[in-house]
């Protein structure tokens, strides 16, 4: 009859992985081959260590067997095979639906198992964290044992238009990834995945949308995070500055001097007719409050729309018209001088 690994660790057959780790921890600290060299160690053995009944074997055999028992029962695949076929089937190999599973062979290095669990060779390594929070490990026949590291982030640019930033939207991304097909995590297949990415109104360029562990699944690697980074497309009319919007509006010299109606559409497709009666000079701007982008943290707040005017001068003016323009500008200058005199008189009276 083969070894009963559950009896060696003194746990029930339905014991959880945590119970198996704690049982191994107590026995390993007690049966460490070097324990007699540390009898005068200032730190006592962990409480409860000597309360466990031990298998009726000598110390050397116990030491090897508890490490082999833990090696098997802490591995989901080997434990399932042991539960079904016992030690003989485990070490002989078994036929599975996905092919033959090779025999299990313990590497015979008990100190290696101890070190992988405690992170130290010391017989007084009372590292409870190693039992409750061990680093994730993989174990495969071809590659042995190793720590599971996560694959690097898979980064994609998420292109959004200024209209989408203004109104908010939902983006969808389809891709194929490898997923496990069996509980033993031995085989994978390609599966189509759809990710839904909500873009909140006022979204800031550079915002990261992270989908944890959506990369390819692997026994020896932790799936990568898939990250989308918001990237704003350049707009034909508007330019973003925080929550404010800027736009240029072209007008003629005539319009700049005599007034005009500026007509344009907003990012949410509303038409605005803006009546300008002021003289438009080179630094003239028009601010429309609350016509900018919404604040991402407070959707009730909006930035402003700032309109800059681009005055188009005529390329050629006939001589006769120049004379007329000169007369007109002379009148304008006289009018400005009269206004200045009137202002000065009023100031003197005050």
Residue frames relative to the residue before (quaternion, step in Angstrom):
aa qw qx qy qz dx dy dz
X 1.0000 0.0000 0.0000 0.0000 0.00 0.00 0.00
X 0.4618 -0.7144 0.4610 0.2527 3.61 -0.92 0.92
X 0.6865 -0.4624 0.3693 0.4225 3.53 -1.37 0.06
X 0.2559 -0.7171 0.6233 0.1781 3.53 -1.22 0.64
X 0.2931 -0.8018 0.4948 0.1622 3.57 -0.15 1.28
X 0.6078 0.5523 -0.3580 0.4442 3.59 1.09 -0.62
X 0.6594 0.5014 -0.3051 0.4698 3.58 1.00 -0.83
X 0.6189 0.5529 -0.3441 0.4392 3.58 1.03 -0.77
X 0.7464 0.3612 -0.2102 0.5179 3.60 0.95 -0.85
X 0.3646 -0.7622 0.4624 0.2689 3.57 1.36 -0.06
X 0.4907 0.6058 -0.4688 0.4152 3.56 0.81 1.10
X 0.5605 -0.5896 0.4562 0.3607 3.56 -1.24 0.40
X 0.6252 -0.5658 0.3848 0.3754 3.56 -1.20 0.46
X 0.7137 0.3938 -0.2588 0.5183 3.61 1.15 -0.44
X 0.2784 0.7878 -0.5085 0.2080 3.61 1.22 0.40
X 0.4691 -0.6577 0.5116 0.2927 3.57 -1.11 0.72
X 0.6531 -0.5055 0.3748 0.4212 3.57 -1.23 0.30
X 0.6106 0.5431 -0.3542 0.4547 3.60 1.10 -0.63
X 0.6582 0.5010 -0.3118 0.4676 3.61 0.95 -0.85
X 0.6337 0.5217 -0.3296 0.4664 3.58 1.05 -0.73
X 0.6473 0.5171 -0.3164 0.4621 3.59 0.97 -0.85
X 0.6809 0.4890 -0.2957 0.4582 3.59 0.89 -0.92
X 0.6363 0.5184 -0.3313 0.4654 3.60 1.01 -0.75
X 0.6559 0.4980 -0.3098 0.4751 3.57 0.94 -0.87
X 0.6272 0.5614 -0.3402 0.4192 3.57 0.94 -0.87
X 0.6860 0.4873 -0.2904 0.4556 3.57 0.84 -0.98
X 0.6911 0.4760 -0.2852 0.4631 3.58 0.88 -0.92
X 0.6563 0.5260 -0.3204 0.4357 3.58 0.94 -0.86
X 0.6582 0.4934 -0.3135 0.4744 3.59 0.99 -0.77
X 0.6716 0.5041 -0.2964 0.4549 3.58 1.04 -0.72
X 0.7940 0.3544 -0.1523 0.4699 3.56 0.88 -0.99
X 0.3133 0.7598 -0.5152 0.2429 3.61 1.21 0.19
X 0.5241 -0.6827 0.4058 0.3075 3.64 -0.74 1.01
X 0.7251 0.4410 -0.2475 0.4675 3.61 1.07 -0.63
X 0.3729 0.7744 -0.4691 0.2028 3.59 1.23 0.03
X 0.6347 0.5500 -0.3443 0.4197 3.63 1.03 -0.70
X 0.6168 0.5485 -0.3517 0.4416 3.60 1.17 -0.48
X 0.7454 0.3883 -0.1994 0.5038 3.57 1.21 -0.40
X 0.2240 0.8136 -0.5139 0.1541 3.59 1.09 0.59
X 0.7142 0.4216 -0.2492 0.5000 3.55 1.16 -0.62
X 0.3003 0.7781 -0.5056 0.2207 3.58 1.23 0.27
X 0.4955 -0.6948 0.4289 0.2962 3.63 -0.77 0.95
X 0.6995 0.4187 -0.2761 0.5091 3.62 1.11 -0.54
X 0.3782 -0.7375 0.5022 0.2466 3.64 -0.63 1.00
X 0.6234 -0.5143 0.4192 0.4137 3.55 -1.28 0.30
X 0.6288 -0.5652 0.3677 0.3873 3.61 -1.06 0.67
X 0.5820 -0.6049 0.4220 0.3424 3.53 -1.05 0.82
X 0.7921 0.2927 -0.2343 0.4817 3.55 -0.96 0.93
X 0.4578 0.7108 -0.4515 0.2851 3.61 1.20 -0.20
X 0.7536 0.4071 -0.2220 0.4659 3.59 0.88 -0.88
X 0.5194 0.6676 -0.4091 0.3423 3.59 1.26 0.03
X 0.6138 0.5886 -0.3543 0.3888 3.60 1.19 -0.39
X 0.4068 -0.6656 0.5515 0.2956 3.62 -0.97 0.69
X 0.2806 -0.7825 0.5371 0.1430 3.59 -0.89 0.92
X 0.5766 -0.5457 0.4556 0.4028 3.58 -1.19 0.42
X 0.4746 -0.6876 0.4694 0.2855 3.58 -1.03 0.76
X 0.3835 0.6721 -0.5187 0.3637 3.52 0.43 1.34
X 0.5641 -0.5778 0.4288 0.4051 3.57 -1.16 0.32
X 0.7216 -0.4864 0.2781 0.4066 3.56 -1.27 0.45
X 0.6617 0.5215 -0.3245 0.4299 3.61 0.87 -0.91
X 0.6749 0.4753 -0.3010 0.4775 3.56 0.93 -0.91
X 0.6189 0.5454 -0.3480 0.4454 3.59 0.98 -0.78
X 0.6512 0.5381 -0.3127 0.4344 3.56 0.89 -0.96
X 0.6921 0.4581 -0.2844 0.4798 3.59 0.87 -0.91
X 0.6995 0.5043 -0.2876 0.4167 3.55 0.88 -0.93
X 0.6559 0.5046 -0.3449 0.4430 3.62 0.93 -0.77
X 0.6473 0.5097 -0.3272 0.4627 3.59 1.06 -0.66
X 0.6427 0.4932 -0.3253 0.4878 3.58 1.05 -0.73
X 0.6368 0.5308 -0.3302 0.4513 3.59 0.98 -0.83
X 0.6693 0.4817 -0.3066 0.4754 3.58 0.93 -0.85
X 0.6162 0.5613 -0.3449 0.4316 3.58 1.01 -0.82
X 0.6949 0.4591 -0.2706 0.4828 3.59 1.00 -0.81
X 0.7535 0.4338 -0.2418 0.4309 3.58 0.67 -1.09
X 0.6490 0.5036 -0.3330 0.4629 3.61 1.16 -0.35
X 0.6532 0.4576 -0.3112 0.5168 3.57 1.31 -0.07
X 0.4739 -0.7236 0.4235 0.2693 3.56 -0.55 1.20
X 0.6778 0.4973 -0.2978 0.4524 3.59 0.89 -0.91
X 0.6978 0.4647 -0.2889 0.4622 3.59 0.78 -1.01
X 0.6324 0.5355 -0.3401 0.4446 3.58 1.01 -0.74
X 0.6547 0.5105 -0.3239 0.4537 3.60 0.93 -0.81
X 0.6489 0.5007 -0.3184 0.4762 3.57 0.99 -0.80
X 0.6459 0.5178 -0.3199 0.4608 3.60 0.98 -0.85
X 0.6424 0.5291 -0.3272 0.4476 3.60 0.97 -0.83
X 0.7262 0.4402 -0.2417 0.4695 3.58 1.01 -0.79
X 0.8395 0.2160 -0.0570 0.4954 3.58 0.85 -0.97
X 0.4783 -0.6814 0.4426 0.3332 3.59 1.23 -0.03
X 0.7423 -0.3974 0.2824 0.4596 3.56 -1.33 -0.05
X 0.6293 0.5557 -0.3480 0.4172 3.60 0.99 -0.82
X 0.6923 0.4652 -0.2836 0.4731 3.58 0.86 -0.94
X 0.6159 0.5615 -0.3424 0.4337 3.57 1.04 -0.79
X 0.7680 0.3674 -0.1888 0.4893 3.58 0.89 -0.98
X 0.6274 0.5111 -0.3409 0.4785 3.58 1.30 0.02
X 0.4487 -0.6546 0.4789 0.3754 3.56 1.16 -0.66
X 0.1153 -0.8067 0.5783 0.0375 3.57 -1.06 0.73
X 0.4665 -0.6437 0.5292 0.2967 3.53 -1.28 0.48
X 0.0954 -0.7918 0.6031 0.0164 3.57 -0.85 1.03
X 0.6914 -0.4830 0.3254 0.4276 3.62 -1.20 0.34
X 0.7480 0.3773 -0.2157 0.5016 3.59 1.09 -0.67
X 0.7605 -0.3150 0.1837 0.5374 3.57 1.23 0.34
X 0.6794 -0.4997 0.3634 0.3959 3.54 -1.33 0.13
X 0.2463 -0.7488 0.5986 0.1423 3.58 -0.95 0.96
X 0.4278 -0.7366 0.4559 0.2579 3.61 -0.49 1.15
X 0.6464 -0.5374 0.3751 0.3908 3.60 -1.22 0.46
X 0.4272 -0.6571 0.5553 0.2780 3.54 -1.23 0.57
X 0.0084 -0.7771 0.6293 -0.0083 3.56 -1.03 0.87
X 0.3405 -0.7350 0.5469 0.2115 3.57 -0.72 1.04
X 0.4850 -0.7077 0.4346 0.2739 3.59 -0.89 0.89
X 0.4280 -0.7519 0.4123 0.2854 3.61 1.35 -0.03
X 0.5953 0.5363 -0.3824 0.4602 3.60 1.22 0.14
X 0.1926 -0.8281 0.5179 0.0948 3.56 0.16 1.32
X 0.6212 0.5480 -0.3457 0.4408 3.59 1.05 -0.72
X 0.6056 0.5505 -0.3506 0.4552 3.57 1.11 -0.65
X 0.6480 0.5026 -0.3144 0.4781 3.60 0.97 -0.83
X 0.6454 0.5264 -0.3116 0.4575 3.56 1.00 -0.90
X 0.6775 0.4956 -0.2934 0.4576 3.58 0.90 -0.94
X 0.6440 0.5255 -0.3281 0.4489 3.60 0.97 -0.81
X 0.6782 0.4775 -0.2888 0.4782 3.58 1.13 -0.63
X 0.8017 0.3262 -0.1474 0.4786 3.59 0.75 -1.08
X 0.3795 -0.7156 0.5029 0.3017 3.60 1.12 -0.55
X 0.7456 0.2555 -0.1741 0.5903 3.60 1.25 0.36
X 0.4254 -0.6842 0.5268 0.2706 3.58 -1.26 0.46
X 0.4736 0.7057 -0.4278 0.3076 3.60 1.24 -0.22
X 0.4483 -0.6925 0.4896 0.2824 3.63 -0.96 0.76
X 0.7002 0.3978 -0.2655 0.5300 3.57 1.28 -0.11
X 0.3006 0.7572 -0.5187 0.2593 3.57 1.05 0.74
X 0.0131 -0.8212 0.5687 -0.0454 3.53 0.23 1.29
X 0.2125 0.7931 -0.5325 0.2055 3.55 0.63 1.17
X 0.1827 -0.8262 0.5250 0.0918 3.55 0.21 1.26
X 0.5873 0.5906 -0.3745 0.4075 3.59 1.12 -0.59
X 0.6115 0.5565 -0.3600 0.4322 3.57 1.09 -0.61
X 0.6694 0.4807 -0.3034 0.4782 3.57 1.17 -0.51
X 0.7548 0.3897 -0.2110 0.4836 3.54 0.93 -0.87
X 0.8042 0.1537 -0.0544 0.5715 3.58 1.17 -0.62
X 0.1078 0.8205 -0.5571 0.0690 3.63 0.63 0.93
X 0.5554 -0.5679 0.4519 0.4061 3.59 -1.13 0.42
X 0.5267 -0.6387 0.4384 0.3501 3.60 -0.92 0.77
X 0.1156 -0.8009 0.5869 0.0250 3.57 -0.89 0.99
X 0.2053 -0.7265 0.6306 0.1799 3.51 -1.31 0.38
X 0.0662 -0.7728 0.6286 0.0576 3.52 -1.23 0.44
X 0.1221 0.7667 -0.6190 0.1186 3.54 -0.61 1.17
X 0.6286 -0.5895 0.3589 0.3585 3.51 -1.09 0.74
X 0.7035 0.4856 -0.2820 0.4357 3.58 0.89 -0.93
X 0.8140 0.2974 -0.1115 0.4864 3.58 0.96 -0.89
X 0.4860 -0.6835 0.4311 0.3329 3.58 1.25 -0.06
X 0.6782 -0.4648 0.3812 0.4227 3.55 -1.19 -0.71
X 0.1434 0.7849 -0.5955 0.0940 3.54 -1.05 0.71
X 0.5632 -0.5801 0.4626 0.3638 3.54 -1.30 0.27
X 0.3994 -0.7117 0.5273 0.2366 3.55 -0.97 0.89
X 0.0792 -0.7825 0.6175 0.0133 3.56 -0.69 1.15
X 0.4710 -0.6775 0.4850 0.2898 3.55 -1.13 0.60
X 0.5072 -0.6339 0.4956 0.3086 3.54 -1.07 0.79
X 0.6055 -0.5684 0.4034 0.3842 3.61 -1.13 0.56
X 0.6406 -0.5342 0.3918 0.3884 3.55 -1.22 0.53
X 0.2702 -0.7075 0.6265 0.1842 3.54 -1.17 0.68
X 0.1063 -0.8434 0.5267 -0.0009 3.57 -0.31 1.30
X 0.0547 -0.7756 0.6288 0.0048 3.55 -1.01 0.94
X 0.4081 -0.6591 0.5654 0.2818 3.57 -1.17 0.61
X 0.1883 -0.7694 0.6034 0.0922 3.53 -0.94 0.96
X 0.1881 -0.8199 0.5344 0.0824 3.57 -0.12 1.31
X 0.0000 -0.7887 0.6135 -0.0396 3.56 -0.83 1.05
X 0.4000 -0.6941 0.5430 0.2519 3.55 -1.12 0.71
X 0.6275 -0.5329 0.4015 0.4013 3.56 -1.26 0.33
X 0.5900 0.5533 -0.3655 0.4606 3.60 1.15 -0.57
X 0.6590 0.4989 -0.3112 0.4691 3.60 1.00 -0.80
X 0.6304 0.5113 -0.3312 0.4812 3.58 1.08 -0.70
X 0.6499 0.5302 -0.3119 0.4463 3.60 1.02 -0.81
X 0.8001 0.3232 -0.1421 0.4851 3.57 0.82 -1.02
X 0.4074 -0.6581 0.5160 0.3671 3.59 1.13 -0.63
X 0.0589 0.8046 -0.5866 0.0708 3.59 -1.07 0.66
X 0.3405 -0.6912 0.5834 0.2568 3.55 -1.33 -0.08
X 0.1696 -0.7754 0.6036 0.0745 3.56 -0.87 1.02
X 0.1577 -0.7699 0.6097 0.1035 3.57 -1.16 0.61
X 0.0932 -0.7917 0.6036 0.0135 3.54 -1.02 0.91
X 0.1388 -0.7962 0.5873 0.0425 3.58 -0.75 1.10
X 0.1372 0.7777 -0.6043 0.1055 3.55 -0.98 0.86
X 0.4166 -0.6834 0.5428 0.2546 3.57 -1.35 0.20
X 0.0285 0.7933 -0.6079 0.0153 3.56 -0.94 0.85
X 0.5066 -0.6296 0.4961 0.3174 3.55 -1.28 0.38
X 0.0324 -0.7943 0.6063 -0.0186 3.57 -0.90 1.01
X 0.5506 -0.6064 0.4607 0.3419 3.57 -1.18 0.64
X 0.2689 -0.7700 0.5605 0.1434 3.54 -1.09 0.75
X 0.7716 0.2707 -0.1506 0.5556 3.61 1.22 -0.27
X 0.6149 -0.5840 0.3907 0.3580 3.56 -1.19 0.54
X 0.6428 0.5186 -0.3325 0.4554 3.61 1.18 -0.36
X 0.3532 -0.7736 0.4603 0.2548 3.56 1.33 -0.09
X 0.3580 0.7497 -0.4724 0.2942 3.54 0.95 0.97
X 0.8015 0.1705 -0.0789 0.5677 3.60 1.06 -0.68
X 0.1717 -0.7772 0.5992 0.0867 3.56 -1.22 0.60
X 0.1441 -0.7497 0.6354 0.1159 3.54 -1.30 0.38
X 0.5234 -0.6133 0.4865 0.3366 3.56 -1.26 0.38
X 0.0302 -0.8020 0.5963 -0.0182 3.57 -0.85 1.02
X 0.4303 -0.6787 0.5353 0.2603 3.55 -1.13 0.77
X 0.0742 -0.7952 0.6018 -0.0051 3.58 -0.86 1.04
X 0.1392 -0.7624 0.6252 0.0919 3.56 -1.10 0.75
X 0.1475 -0.7770 0.6088 0.0618 3.55 -0.81 1.05
X 0.2173 -0.7611 0.6015 0.1081 3.57 -0.96 0.92
X 0.0971 -0.8133 0.5737 -0.0066 3.57 -0.67 1.18
X 0.2091 -0.7920 0.5604 0.1220 3.63 -0.42 1.15
X 0.1701 -0.7715 0.6078 0.0798 3.59 -0.78 1.06
X 0.2603 -0.7858 0.5443 0.1361 3.57 -0.41 1.20
X 0.5732 -0.5869 0.4425 0.3622 3.57 -1.08 0.74
X 0.7759 0.2768 -0.2404 0.5133 3.56 -0.86 1.01
X 0.2898 0.7869 -0.5008 0.2145 3.58 1.27 0.17
X 0.3441 -0.7582 0.5267 0.1714 3.56 -0.92 0.98
X 0.5331 -0.6180 0.4654 0.3425 3.57 -1.01 0.78
X 0.7416 0.3534 -0.2870 0.4927 3.57 -0.92 0.96
X 0.4371 0.6876 -0.4675 0.3430 3.60 1.27 -0.08
X 0.2727 -0.7715 0.5594 0.1325 3.58 -0.94 0.96
X 0.1151 -0.7480 0.6510 0.0589 3.54 -1.00 0.93
X 0.0904 -0.8461 0.5250 -0.0157 3.57 -0.33 1.30
X 0.1048 -0.7498 0.6516 0.0476 3.57 -0.99 0.96
X 0.3094 -0.8086 0.4768 0.1521 3.54 -0.21 1.36
X 0.8787 -0.0052 -0.0320 0.4763 3.53 -1.02 1.04
X 0.3741 0.7187 -0.4994 0.3069 3.58 0.88 0.97
X 0.4745 0.6590 -0.4507 0.3708 3.59 1.24 0.22
X 0.7529 -0.3559 0.2790 0.4782 3.57 -1.30 -0.21
X 0.3719 -0.7177 0.5467 0.2184 3.57 -0.99 0.89
X 0.0300 0.7887 -0.6103 0.0674 3.54 -1.06 0.82
X 0.5419 -0.6268 0.4510 0.3317 3.58 -1.11 0.66
X 0.7708 0.3736 -0.1862 0.4813 3.59 0.99 -0.80
X 0.7542 0.2941 -0.1845 0.5574 3.60 1.25 -0.14
X 0.4159 -0.6635 0.5563 0.2780 3.55 -1.17 0.64
X 0.5484 -0.6486 0.4151 0.3260 3.57 -0.86 0.97
X 0.5071 -0.6652 0.4663 0.2879 3.55 -1.03 0.84
X 0.4601 -0.6155 0.5527 0.3226 3.52 -1.30 0.40
X 0.2666 -0.7322 0.6001 0.1806 3.57 -1.06 0.75
X 0.0859 -0.8216 0.5631 -0.0232 3.56 -0.64 1.17
X 0.1332 -0.7580 0.6350 0.0669 3.55 -0.98 0.94
X 0.1426 -0.7873 0.5973 0.0550 3.57 -0.88 0.99
X 0.4316 -0.7280 0.4759 0.2392 3.56 -0.65 1.18
X 0.0053 -0.7833 0.6195 -0.0511 3.55 -0.90 1.03
X 0.2962 -0.7933 0.5093 0.1534 3.59 -0.50 1.20
X 0.3851 -0.6960 0.5589 0.2347 3.55 -1.00 0.86
X 0.5276 -0.6209 0.4724 0.3361 3.58 -1.11 0.66
X 0.2887 -0.7671 0.5527 0.1507 3.56 -0.95 0.95
X 0.5611 -0.6347 0.4250 0.3187 3.58 -1.11 0.72
X 0.7909 0.3003 -0.1366 0.5154 3.60 1.04 -0.74
X 0.8100 0.3026 -0.1267 0.4861 3.56 0.72 -1.08
X 0.1417 -0.7489 0.6406 0.0927 3.53 -1.27 0.60
X 0.3534 -0.7628 0.5092 0.1840 3.55 -0.85 1.01
X 0.0246 0.7501 -0.6608 0.0099 3.55 -1.18 0.75
X 0.7687 -0.1623 0.0637 0.6154 3.57 0.19 1.28
X 0.7665 -0.2642 0.2270 0.5396 3.56 -0.63 -1.13
X 0.5710 0.5775 -0.3842 0.4392 3.59 1.30 -0.04
X 0.2397 -0.7375 0.6134 0.1495 3.52 -1.28 0.57
X 0.1501 -0.7672 0.6175 0.0868 3.57 -1.09 0.77
X 0.0379 0.7816 -0.6225 0.0118 3.56 -1.13 0.66
X 0.3246 -0.7070 0.5915 0.2120 3.55 -1.27 0.51
X 0.0912 -0.7783 0.6204 0.0316 3.52 -1.04 0.88
X 0.2850 -0.7874 0.5293 0.1364 3.56 -0.62 1.18
X 0.0151 0.7823 -0.6217 0.0364 3.55 -0.98 0.93
X 0.5146 -0.6199 0.4932 0.3280 3.54 -1.30 0.35
X 0.6552 -0.4853 0.3899 0.4280 3.57 -1.31 0.21
X 0.6073 0.5589 -0.3439 0.4478 3.56 1.04 -0.77
X 0.6800 0.4828 -0.2885 0.4703 3.57 0.89 -0.95
X 0.6288 0.5486 -0.3355 0.4371 3.56 1.03 -0.80
X 0.7457 0.4130 -0.2177 0.4753 3.57 1.02 -0.77
X 0.8012 0.3305 -0.1468 0.4768 3.58 0.99 -0.79
X 0.5874 -0.5829 0.3756 0.4173 3.62 1.22 -0.11
X 0.0298 0.7917 -0.6062 0.0697 3.56 -1.20 0.48
X 0.3940 -0.6581 0.5736 0.2875 3.55 -1.39 -0.02
X 0.2058 -0.7669 0.5979 0.1099 3.59 -0.71 1.11
X 0.0558 -0.8053 0.5901 -0.0126 3.58 -0.58 1.18
X 0.1900 0.7685 -0.5916 0.1526 3.60 -0.86 0.96
X 0.4091 -0.6926 0.5380 0.2519 3.56 -1.33 0.27
X 0.4314 -0.6877 0.5258 0.2539 3.54 -1.11 0.78
X 0.6946 -0.4758 0.3392 0.4197 3.57 -1.32 0.11
X 0.7021 0.3894 -0.2766 0.5282 3.59 1.18 -0.35
X 0.5940 -0.6570 0.3183 0.3379 3.55 1.23 0.72
X 0.4220 0.6525 -0.5115 0.3666 3.59 1.04 0.74
X 0.3559 -0.7228 0.5485 0.2237 3.58 -1.08 0.68
X 0.1008 -0.7823 0.6138 0.0345 3.55 -0.93 0.97
X 0.1247 -0.7510 0.6451 0.0654 3.57 -0.99 0.96
X 0.0848 -0.8246 0.5592 -0.0114 3.55 -0.42 1.26
X 0.2390 -0.7886 0.5541 0.1186 3.59 -0.54 1.17
X 0.0827 -0.7958 0.5999 0.0037 3.57 -0.65 1.17
X 0.0435 -0.8100 0.5848 -0.0044 3.61 -0.59 1.15
X 0.5519 0.5997 -0.4014 0.4178 3.59 1.24 -0.17
X 0.5259 -0.5683 0.5091 0.3758 3.54 -1.30 0.31
X 0.2832 -0.7729 0.5481 0.1483 3.58 -0.73 1.09
X 0.0725 -0.7933 0.6044 0.0132 3.57 -0.61 1.17
X 0.7661 -0.4195 0.2343 0.4269 3.57 -1.30 0.12
X 0.7535 0.3596 -0.2067 0.5100 3.65 1.09 -0.61
X 0.3994 0.7400 -0.4597 0.2855 3.54 1.28 0.20
X 0.0109 0.7791 -0.6259 0.0339 3.59 -1.00 0.93
X 0.2018 -0.7510 0.6134 0.1380 3.52 -1.23 0.49
X 0.1702 -0.7962 0.5767 0.0671 3.59 -0.72 1.10
X 0.0995 -0.7664 0.6330 0.0457 3.55 -0.86 1.01
X 0.3274 -0.7804 0.5026 0.1766 3.57 -0.38 1.22
X 0.8578 0.1574 -0.1419 0.4682 3.53 -1.24 0.77
X 0.5488 0.5843 -0.4208 0.4248 3.59 1.13 0.55
X 0.5227 0.6288 -0.4148 0.3992 3.56 1.27 0.29
X 0.7358 -0.3863 0.3058 0.4646 3.57 -1.23 -0.52
X 0.5321 -0.6156 0.4641 0.3498 3.59 -1.15 0.56
X 0.4869 -0.6263 0.5206 0.3157 3.55 -1.21 0.56
X 0.4730 -0.7146 0.4333 0.2791 3.60 -0.68 1.08
X 0.7090 0.4443 -0.2630 0.4803 3.59 1.11 -0.63
X 0.7741 0.1082 -0.0766 0.6190 3.59 1.26 -0.31
X 0.2726 -0.8238 0.4791 0.1323 3.53 -0.06 1.33
X 0.5986 0.5704 -0.3639 0.4288 3.60 1.22 -0.27
X 0.6674 0.4603 -0.2948 0.5058 3.59 1.26 -0.28
X 0.0455 -0.7932 0.6072 0.0107 3.54 -1.05 0.81
X 0.4971 -0.6257 0.5117 0.3155 3.52 -1.26 0.46
X 0.5576 -0.5964 0.4623 0.3459 3.56 -1.34 -0.17
X 0.3537 -0.6620 0.6074 0.2603 3.50 -1.38 0.28
X 0.1057 -0.8004 0.5899 0.0159 3.58 -0.67 1.14
X 0.1591 -0.8080 0.5651 0.0500 3.55 -0.61 1.21
X 0.1400 -0.7628 0.6290 0.0544 3.57 -0.89 1.05
X 0.2716 -0.7934 0.5290 0.1299 3.56 -0.88 0.95
X 0.2070 -0.7624 0.6079 0.0797 3.49 -0.98 1.02
X 0.1950 -0.8137 0.5410 0.0848 3.59 -0.32 1.28
X 0.2165 -0.7743 0.5861 0.1007 3.56 -0.78 1.09
X 0.2258 -0.7843 0.5667 0.1133 3.59 -0.56 1.17
X 0.5437 -0.6019 0.4575 0.3644 3.61 -1.11 0.58
X 0.4742 -0.6893 0.4758 0.2712 3.57 -1.03 0.78
X 0.8050 0.0590 -0.0094 0.5903 3.62 1.12 -0.59
X 0.0561 -0.7723 0.6326 0.0158 3.59 -1.07 0.86
X 0.4265 -0.7064 0.4970 0.2686 3.62 -0.67 1.04
X 0.6624 -0.5466 0.3503 0.3738 3.58 -1.22 0.61
X 0.6511 0.5272 -0.3288 0.4360 3.57 0.93 -0.89
X 0.6658 0.4932 -0.2969 0.4746 3.59 1.05 -0.81
X 0.5983 0.5673 -0.3597 0.4368 3.56 1.11 -0.69
X 0.6407 0.5251 -0.3239 0.4569 3.55 1.01 -0.84
X 0.6496 0.5088 -0.3102 0.4721 3.55 1.02 -0.82
X 0.6467 0.5179 -0.3175 0.4612 3.56 0.97 -0.86
X 0.6246 0.5445 -0.3379 0.4463 3.56 1.03 -0.84
X 0.6486 0.5166 -0.3135 0.4628 3.57 0.97 -0.90
X 0.6471 0.5224 -0.3137 0.4582 3.56 0.98 -0.89
X 0.6985 0.4647 -0.2802 0.4665 3.61 0.86 -0.94
X 0.5793 0.5543 -0.3767 0.4640 3.58 1.17 -0.53
X 0.6467 0.5129 -0.3090 0.4724 3.56 0.99 -0.85
X 0.6354 0.5268 -0.3235 0.4627 3.57 1.03 -0.82
X 0.6565 0.5087 -0.3134 0.4604 3.59 0.95 -0.85
X 0.6350 0.5202 -0.3244 0.4700 3.58 1.03 -0.85
X 0.6457 0.5250 -0.3152 0.4561 3.56 0.99 -0.82
X 0.6583 0.5069 -0.3072 0.4640 3.57 0.99 -0.84
X 0.6396 0.5230 -0.3286 0.4577 3.60 1.05 -0.79
X 0.6373 0.5299 -0.3234 0.4565 3.57 0.99 -0.83
X 0.6498 0.5175 -0.3089 0.4632 3.55 1.01 -0.83
X 0.6427 0.5210 -0.3198 0.4617 3.57 1.01 -0.83
X 0.6480 0.5154 -0.3170 0.4625 3.60 0.99 -0.84
X 0.6475 0.5223 -0.3196 0.4537 3.55 0.98 -0.87
X 0.6481 0.5204 -0.3170 0.4567 3.58 1.00 -0.80
X 0.6495 0.5208 -0.3098 0.4593 3.58 0.99 -0.87
X 0.6388 0.5277 -0.3202 0.4593 3.59 1.01 -0.83
X 0.6494 0.5161 -0.3087 0.4654 3.55 0.97 -0.86
X 0.6514 0.5106 -0.3172 0.4630 3.58 1.02 -0.79
X 0.6408 0.5227 -0.3277 0.4569 3.61 1.04 -0.79
X 0.6413 0.5291 -0.3216 0.4532 3.55 1.05 -0.82
X 0.6334 0.5290 -0.3276 0.4601 3.55 1.04 -0.70
